[in-house]
Amino acid sequence: MNILILSAGTRNKIVQYFVRELDGEGKVIATDMSDLAPAIYEADKHYIVSRMTDPNYINEILEICKKENITGVLSLIDPELSLLAANSNKFEAIGTAVIGSDYVLCERALDKYQMYSWLLEHDYKCAKSYIDVEKFQTDVTEGRITFPVFVKPVRGSASVSASKVYDLETVKLLFSHEKDLMVQELLDGQEIGADVYVDLLSGEVVSVFTKKKLRMRAGETDKAVSFKDDKLFDLIAKFVKEAGYKGQLDIDIFNINGEYYISEVNPRFGGGYPHAYESGANHMKLIVNNLRGDINESRIGEYDEGVCMMKYNELMIKRIDA
């Protein structure tokens, strides 16, 4: 069994965990467009590939899959999830499984307003969101939303171009200078991260790990502590099942006065996933089981609580041939 990890970047731990799980029974292959992506050197073998926007990119990845006899492929960046999903039939035709959700769900997760609309239609608590400045202004005037708010791209990740805004004039200024923005209500409560695995074969939620975020940095969790709440587990399982996701998920949630608000969904491994793994939620094992044709039993909440994660800077030194 061989696994291909696309756009490995700086996700060294993710690659290490897959190598550890296969334990010599298969290879982990990693790709990136840069030879300065440290995570590729954790793999058994790596390839430097074209930018994912290159017209020949998918063919390039398919050739790697054929050459390396890849059993399953996954990506660690958001835009590539939709690209993989859209071409899943091409991978299936050569015997490679795409580890992830279908195209519609990947697009919905990438488009924050589309996700908001879906959550609203299905009666989940979430932050009020606007793409129409006039409607936002009306709701401000009528007291349905108050400042500060966040202005962010409708499609984006890692908090890129997200701004905390305190007045209407600034909102209008930002909208006049950039396209495809949205205004989102500021949720004032405890931010929570959930690492979830939905069995690729049964479609059932089989693992949920939750953590309270204690500190953020550059859009990612810097410090957190694991905890358990059956009410939250039930909400996550209901939401994921109803939406139809499969594979690995990274979900952002807020606890506001005891009520849980779903914020964002990333259908991939998040930057904070190592916290889940080190606490006992081994999703690499669940993926390997599925690729072997085995359905996983439920392990929801089977991890240690009260475990703290504290990120720190590390570096890799390597001679790279010119």
C-alpha positions as CSV (number, residue, x, y, z in Angstrom):
1,M,0.0,0.0,0.0
2,N,1.4,3.4,-1.1
3,I,0.0,6.8,-0.1
4,L,0.5,10.1,-2.0
5,I,0.4,13.3,-0.1
6,L,0.0,16.4,-2.3
7,S,1.2,19.9,-1.4
8,A,2.9,18.7,1.7
9,G,4.5,22.1,2.5
10,T,5.4,22.4,6.1
11,R,3.0,19.6,7.4
12,N,6.0,17.5,8.5
13,K,4.1,15.7,11.3
14,I,1.3,14.6,8.9
15,V,3.9,12.9,6.7
16,Q,5.7,11.4,9.7
17,Y,2.5,9.9,11.0
18,F,1.7,8.2,7.7
19,V,5.2,6.8,7.5
20,R,4.9,5.5,11.1
21,E,1.5,3.9,10.4
22,L,2.6,2.1,7.3
23,D,5.7,0.9,9.1
24,G,7.5,-0.3,6.1
25,E,4.5,-2.2,4.6
26,G,4.1,0.6,2.0
27,K,5.6,3.9,0.9
28,V,4.6,7.5,1.6
29,I,5.2,9.7,-1.4
30,A,5.0,13.5,-1.0
31,T,4.8,16.3,-3.6
32,D,5.2,20.0,-3.6
33,M,6.0,22.7,-6.2
34,S,9.0,23.8,-4.2
35,D,12.1,21.8,-3.1
36,L,12.2,24.1,0.0
37,A,9.0,22.4,1.4
38,P,10.4,20.6,4.4
39,A,7.6,18.0,4.7
40,I,8.6,16.3,1.5
41,Y,11.8,15.1,3.0
42,E,10.0,13.2,5.7
43,A,8.5,10.9,3.0
44,D,10.0,7.7,1.6
45,K,10.1,9.5,-1.8
46,H,9.2,12.9,-3.1
47,Y,8.5,14.7,-6.4
48,I,8.7,18.4,-7.3
49,V,5.6,19.1,-9.4
50,S,4.1,22.0,-11.3
51,R,1.8,24.6,-9.8
52,M,-1.7,23.1,-9.3
53,T,-3.1,25.7,-11.7
54,D,-1.0,24.3,-14.6
55,P,-3.3,22.6,-17.2
56,N,-1.1,19.5,-17.1
57,Y,-1.0,19.2,-13.3
58,I,-3.6,16.4,-12.9
59,N,-1.9,14.4,-15.6
60,E,1.4,14.8,-13.8
61,I,-0.1,13.5,-10.6
62,L,-1.8,10.6,-12.3
63,E,1.5,9.6,-13.8
64,I,3.1,9.6,-10.3
65,C,0.2,7.4,-9.1
66,K,0.8,4.9,-11.9
67,K,4.5,4.9,-11.5
68,E,4.4,4.5,-7.7
69,N,1.3,2.2,-7.6
70,I,-0.5,4.6,-5.3
71,T,-3.4,3.2,-3.3
72,G,-4.8,6.5,-1.9
73,V,-4.1,10.2,-2.6
74,L,-4.9,13.3,-0.5
75,S,-4.1,17.0,-0.4
76,L,-3.2,19.3,2.5
77,I,-4.4,22.5,0.9
78,D,-8.0,23.8,0.3
79,P,-8.0,24.7,-3.4
80,E,-6.6,21.3,-4.4
81,L,-9.4,19.4,-2.7
82,S,-11.9,20.5,-5.3
83,L,-9.4,19.7,-8.1
84,L,-8.9,16.1,-6.8
85,A,-12.7,15.6,-6.3
86,A,-13.5,16.9,-9.8
87,N,-11.0,14.3,-11.2
88,S,-11.8,11.4,-8.9
89,N,-13.0,9.2,-11.7
90,K,-9.6,9.5,-13.4
91,F,-7.9,8.3,-10.2
92,E,-10.4,5.5,-9.7
93,A,-9.7,4.3,-13.3
94,I,-6.1,3.6,-12.4
95,G,-6.9,2.1,-9.0
96,T,-6.2,5.1,-6.8
97,A,-8.7,6.3,-4.2
98,V,-9.2,10.0,-3.6
99,I,-9.3,10.4,0.2
100,G,-11.8,13.1,0.7
101,S,-15.2,14.5,0.0
102,D,-17.0,15.1,-3.3
103,Y,-16.6,18.2,-5.4
104,V,-19.8,20.0,-4.3
105,L,-18.8,19.6,-0.6
106,C,-15.3,20.8,-1.2
107,E,-16.5,23.9,-3.0
108,R,-19.1,24.6,-0.3
109,A,-16.4,24.4,2.4
110,L,-14.1,26.7,0.3
111,D,-16.9,29.3,-0.3
112,K,-17.7,30.7,3.2
113,Y,-21.0,32.3,2.1
114,Q,-22.2,29.2,0.5
115,M,-21.4,27.3,3.7
116,Y,-23.2,30.0,5.7
117,S,-26.3,29.6,3.5
118,W,-26.3,25.9,3.9
119,L,-26.0,26.1,7.7
120,L,-28.8,28.6,7.9
121,E,-31.1,26.5,5.7
122,H,-30.5,23.4,7.9
123,D,-31.0,25.3,11.2
124,Y,-27.5,25.2,12.6
125,K,-26.3,28.1,14.7
126,C,-23.7,30.2,12.8
127,A,-22.3,33.7,12.5
128,K,-24.5,36.1,10.5
129,S,-22.9,36.8,7.1
130,Y,-23.4,39.3,4.3
131,I,-22.1,39.7,0.8
132,D,-24.5,42.7,0.2
133,V,-23.2,45.8,2.0
134,E,-26.7,47.5,1.8
135,K,-28.3,44.6,3.6
136,F,-25.6,44.7,6.2
137,Q,-26.1,48.4,6.6
138,T,-29.8,47.9,7.1
139,D,-29.2,45.2,9.7
140,V,-26.7,47.5,11.6
141,T,-29.3,50.4,11.6
142,E,-32.0,48.0,12.8
143,G,-29.8,46.5,15.5
144,R,-29.6,43.0,14.1
145,I,-25.8,43.1,14.1
146,T,-23.2,45.2,15.8
147,F,-19.6,46.2,15.4
148,P,-16.9,45.0,15.4
149,V,-17.3,42.5,12.5
150,F,-14.9,40.6,10.3
151,V,-14.4,41.4,6.6
152,K,-12.8,38.5,4.7
153,P,-12.7,36.9,1.2
154,V,-15.6,34.7,0.4
155,R,-13.1,32.1,-0.7
156,G,-9.9,32.0,1.3
157,S,-8.0,30.2,4.1
158,A,-5.5,30.8,6.9
159,S,-7.2,34.2,7.7
160,V,-5.5,35.7,4.7
161,S,-6.9,39.3,4.1
162,A,-9.3,39.0,7.0
163,S,-9.8,42.3,8.9
164,K,-11.5,43.1,12.1
165,V,-13.6,46.2,11.4
166,Y,-15.2,48.7,13.8
167,D,-17.3,51.0,11.5
168,L,-19.4,51.1,8.4
169,E,-17.1,53.4,6.5
170,T,-14.3,51.0,6.7
171,V,-16.5,48.1,5.5
172,K,-17.6,50.2,2.5
173,L,-14.0,51.1,1.8
174,L,-12.8,47.5,1.8
175,F,-15.6,46.4,-0.5
176,S,-14.8,49.2,-2.9
177,H,-11.2,48.1,-3.2
178,E,-11.6,44.3,-3.4
179,K,-14.0,41.9,-5.0
180,D,-15.7,38.9,-3.5
181,L,-15.6,40.0,0.1
182,M,-18.1,39.2,2.9
183,V,-18.9,40.6,6.3
184,Q,-19.2,38.1,9.2
185,E,-20.5,38.6,12.7
186,L,-17.9,38.4,15.4
187,L,-18.6,35.4,17.5
188,D,-17.6,36.2,21.1
189,G,-17.0,32.9,22.8
190,Q,-14.7,30.0,23.3
191,E,-13.3,28.9,20.0
192,I,-13.1,25.1,19.5
193,G,-11.4,22.9,16.9
194,A,-12.6,19.5,15.9
195,D,-10.7,16.9,14.0
196,V,-13.2,14.4,12.5
197,Y,-12.9,11.3,10.5
198,V,-15.8,9.9,8.4
199,D,-15.3,6.4,7.2
200,L,-14.8,6.2,3.4
201,L,-16.6,2.9,3.1
202,S,-19.6,3.2,5.6
203,G,-20.0,7.0,5.5
204,E,-20.3,7.0,9.3
205,V,-18.6,9.4,11.6
206,V,-16.1,7.2,13.5
207,S,-13.8,9.6,15.2
208,V,-14.2,13.1,16.8
209,F,-11.5,14.9,18.7
210,T,-12.2,18.3,20.2
211,K,-10.0,21.0,21.7
212,K,-10.4,24.4,23.2
213,K,-8.3,26.9,21.4
214,L,-6.3,29.0,23.9
215,R,-4.2,31.1,21.5
216,M,-4.1,31.7,17.7
217,R,-1.3,32.7,15.4
218,A,-1.6,33.5,11.6
219,G,-5.0,31.8,11.4
220,E,-3.9,28.6,13.1
221,T,-4.1,27.2,16.6
222,D,-1.0,27.9,18.5
223,K,-2.0,26.6,21.9
224,A,-5.0,24.3,22.8
225,V,-6.2,21.8,25.3
226,S,-8.3,18.7,24.6
227,F,-11.7,18.2,26.2
228,K,-14.9,16.1,25.7
229,D,-18.6,17.0,25.6
230,D,-21.2,14.5,24.4
231,K,-23.5,17.4,23.3
232,L,-20.8,18.6,21.0
233,F,-20.0,15.1,19.7
234,D,-23.7,14.6,18.8
235,L,-23.9,18.0,17.0
236,I,-20.7,17.3,15.0
237,A,-21.9,13.8,14.0
238,K,-25.3,15.1,13.0
239,F,-23.9,18.0,10.9
240,V,-21.3,15.9,9.2
241,K,-23.7,13.1,8.4
242,E,-26.4,15.5,7.1
243,A,-23.9,17.4,4.9
244,G,-22.4,14.2,3.5
245,Y,-18.7,14.7,4.1
246,K,-16.2,11.8,3.9
247,G,-12.6,11.4,5.1
248,Q,-10.7,13.9,7.2
249,L,-12.3,17.1,8.4
250,D,-11.1,20.1,10.4
251,I,-14.1,22.0,11.8
252,D,-14.1,25.4,13.7
253,I,-16.8,25.9,16.3
254,F,-17.7,28.5,18.9
255,N,-19.3,27.9,22.3
256,I,-21.4,31.0,23.1
257,N,-23.2,30.8,26.5
258,G,-23.4,27.0,26.2
259,E,-24.6,26.9,22.6
260,Y,-22.4,25.7,19.8
261,Y,-22.0,27.7,16.6
262,I,-20.5,26.1,13.5
263,S,-18.0,28.5,11.9
264,E,-15.9,26.8,9.1
265,V,-15.2,23.4,7.7
266,N,-12.0,22.3,6.0
267,P,-12.3,18.8,4.5
268,R,-8.6,18.0,5.1
269,F,-6.0,17.6,7.8
270,G,-5.7,20.9,9.7
271,G,-2.5,22.4,11.0
272,G,-3.5,21.4,14.5
273,Y,-4.2,17.8,13.8
274,P,-1.0,16.5,15.6
275,H,-2.7,17.4,18.8
276,A,-5.4,14.9,18.1
277,Y,-3.0,12.2,17.0
278,E,-0.8,12.6,20.1
279,S,-3.9,12.5,22.3
280,G,-5.0,9.1,20.8
281,A,-7.1,10.0,17.7
282,N,-5.1,8.1,15.1
283,H,-6.8,9.0,11.8
284,M,-3.9,7.7,9.7
285,K,-4.8,4.2,11.0
286,L,-8.4,4.8,10.0
287,I,-7.4,5.8,6.5
288,V,-5.1,2.8,6.1
289,N,-7.9,0.5,7.3
290,N,-10.3,1.9,4.7
291,L,-7.7,1.6,1.9
292,R,-7.3,-2.1,2.9
293,G,-11.1,-2.5,2.5
294,D,-11.9,-2.5,6.2
295,I,-14.7,-0.5,7.8
296,N,-13.7,1.3,11.0
297,E,-15.7,0.9,14.2
298,S,-16.7,4.1,16.1
299,R,-14.0,5.7,18.2
300,I,-15.7,8.9,18.9
301,G,-14.3,10.5,22.0
302,E,-11.6,7.8,22.5
303,Y,-8.7,10.1,23.3
304,D,-7.1,11.7,26.4
305,E,-8.6,15.0,27.6
306,G,-6.7,17.7,29.4
307,V,-3.8,17.3,27.0
308,C,-2.2,20.6,26.0
309,M,-0.7,21.4,22.6
310,M,2.0,24.1,22.4
311,K,3.4,24.9,19.0
312,Y,7.0,26.0,18.7
313,N,9.4,26.8,15.8
314,E,11.6,24.1,14.4
315,L,13.8,24.0,11.3
316,M,15.2,21.6,8.8
317,I,18.8,21.8,7.5
318,K,19.4,20.0,4.2
319,R,21.7,20.2,1.2
320,I,19.7,20.5,-1.9
321,D,21.3,19.8,-5.3
322,A,21.0,22.7,-7.6
